[in-house]
Amino acid sequence: MAEDKLIWSELRRALMTRAGVSEKDATSFLNAFQTQLIEALKEDKQVKINGLGTFRLQPVAPRKSVDISTGEEITIEGYNKIIFAPEAGLRELVEKVSVASSPAEPDPIQKLGVQAEEIVDILGELGQSPEKQEEPESPEEPEIPETPEEPEEQKAEEPEEQKAEEPEATVIIHEKETVYVPEPVYIPEPTKDPEPEPEPEPVIIKKKESHWFRNLLIILLILLLLLACAYYFLPRPMLESWRDKAFEWSPWHAQTEQVAPVEAENTEAIENQAAFAEEEYPEFDEIVYDQLIVTERMHYASRLAWMSYRFYGDKRYWPYLYDANKDHLDNPNDIDVGTPIRVPKLTAEQRDLNNERTRKHLEFLRKRAEKAMR
Amino acid sequence: MLTKDLIGLIANASGMSKKDTEQLLSTTNAIVRENLMDGKSIQLQGIGTLEIKERKERVIVHPRTGERTYVPSKNQLVFRPVANLKEELKKI
């Protein structure tokens, strides 16, 4: 489209004839225009010319990059880019040029048609090439001396055929004479090409895609996450009370209630577990912890059982710890971080796990602690 | 900088009156326009080239809705600065 240029001298000539000025004036004007435009760009970084558009210097920020050969980081320094923004009117005019003067749609098709013909020609030549070398020799030179009558007839026939069929394809002639395998395969492609080309011109193609399944999955995931968060962040007592209520309502609970008493009558152990009361352990007095090893603050991820293991060498002594601190502890499983825990010194008897009485005592303390847990 | 200022500068440099300069500039613009309409590119000596380039037709896809729209080909006016000037104005 923009193959022919309007060069500077042509512009000057047109200016002379149009505005009726001398060559000298036109030259000096154009030179001044050139230099002053550049100067103005340097100075103001923006020059507006009515009826044409705006020349502008646009800064390009420096950016980091990597040297391809060495892999080092380098910074590409910022620079200015010259940009020309045509006036709205001119822009629209130029767009119209595309619609009016250049028939954009038939062009490619025509090109394709021409290309197809060229390809056919080339194919024909390729097919001919081995024989073309023979042909000029065979029909004209060697045959003439041998049979001068026949080649004349052939000559008379051939040019007619060629003239008639040349624009379409010279290949066809050769198909008649000799059979070529690749040609019939190649020929239909170029001739078909230009036909389907104009068809795919849908202005708007809407993709019908249903994302409902994906959306459903996402919603389910979000719900699960919310539930998990709620379970994690809600205060424990509230959750526990809910759980208890749920347990009361559940049908399984009713069944266990019916079964439990029957079994409880049979075995004493279950009775003990089911209903613990302090009165059942009358022989134990409250222990007075007078000697302390240390007073430690509860830290994150610690437990009474763990502390008992550290100080006494066995996790089973944890009820003593709870007992010693029961004045300010509620739930032995849920102790706030930073709570001071008194670690008492245990007597030999208290630590003797083989002693029946000590075991009983520990069990009593543990059950009392678990009662507080509920 | 506006056209008026540029006219003043050109008038100073060439020694012509502002009125003549303005007329010459508008004539130049008219010539440039007409030649562009004829499909010619304009070579501005020492500055660059103004030419019409075809932007090809294409199908765009809306990223969210997946809707496909056909954008027909159109022509754009493009300015290509001369290499000299480009380098000169890079650092200011």
Interface residues (C-beta under 8 A of the other chain):
Chain A: M1 A2 D4 K5 L6 I7 W8 L11 A14 L15 R18 A19 V21 D25 A26 S28 F29 L30 N31 A32 F33 Q34 T35 Q36 L37 I38 E39 A40 L41 K42 E43 D44 K45 Q46 V47 K48 I49 N50 G51 L52 G53 F55 L57 Y79 N80 I82 I83 F84 P86 L90 R91 L93 V94 E95 V97 S98 S101 S102 A104 E201 P202 V203 I204 I205 K206 K207 E209
Chain B: M1 L2 T3 D5 L6 L9 I10 A13 S14 G15 M16 D20 T21 Q23 L24 L25 S26 T27 T28 N29 A30 I31 V32 R33 N35 L36 M37 G39 K40 S41 I42 Q43 L44 Q45 G46 I47 G48 T49 L50 E51 I52 K53 E54 E57 V59 G66 E67 R68 T69 Y70 P72 S73 K74 N75 Q76 L77 V78 F79 P81 L85 K86 E88 L89 K90 K91 I92
